[in-house]
Amino acid sequence: MTTSVIKYQAPALDKVRILVVGDVMLDRYWFGDVNRISPEAPVPIVRIAKREARLGGAANVARNAGALGVQAGLLGVVGNDEAGTEVEQLLHSGGIHSYLKRDEAISTIIKLRVIGHQQQMLRIDFEEPPSDAVLHNKLMQYKALLADYDVIILSDYAKGSLVNVADMVAAGRAAGKVVMVDPKGDDFTRYTGATVLTPNRSEFRHIAGGWSNEEQLTTKAQNLRASLKLDALLLTRSEEGMTLYTEKAVFHTPADAREVFDVSGAGDTVIATMAAMLGAGAGWEEAVQTANRAGGIVVGKLGTATVTREELFG
């Protein structure tokens, strides 16, 4: 295993074209103050003072890519409702090209977080899977869009938008694209043939089982990478940093030490940054090290946040 430090340089990201496909969500935040406990039940009363909406799920990946200055597009499904319209508006304001499909049969996925004194106190999820007809139409559009993009990110949150992910991976690779997957669930075989998978520690353990030392971890990671026919596997390891496994090498970068305020959405930042770097022609190690730096910055912010090009490269 090698560990090295790479000098950060600002690459030409404005020419990079990234298409994000996956589960689109709207993250809503209600901020307030907590001054007393409810007389009805032993729970705090939050008096809401401010409301905010942000792009979530695959939309947050696209938002992160756009914040770095790349040309980003988003293909996904939302409901034909007020929340879906808000997602469209947020994409437009972020300079992200929207290919959203409106599904009359569902409501847009919403994650509502109640924040009191800068601490998340409650999260309420509203979600239902897209209909088959909309998913079929989305797959056809995906194949038509491939020629317009350099890097494809398949952002799987197990909400039903990527039931055709195996076909998407195959079509992307056949078109000569870099296909990156942020995986989820019990079956990683549907991601076979992707360029790179980016599971976190718990997701990898769920698939490959536990390990007691670095040698065992490397064996499990390399076995999974080979069985899925991946060019690389990037394991994000929280406070332990990140490790990239390729056929020729194992590259580890330690966590970028700083205060952790909120880890939600950090994986979105990592894969978006890595995609931008690979699209700009960076090698694996430089892309991973830069993505690690971006992840270290974003965990110091509240909620699903982004990292700007100026923050990343100075």
Order of alpha helices (4+ residues) and beta strands (2+ residues): beta-beta-beta-alpha-beta-beta-alpha-beta-beta-beta-beta-alpha-beta-alpha-beta-beta-alpha-alpha-beta-beta-beta-alpha-alpha-alpha
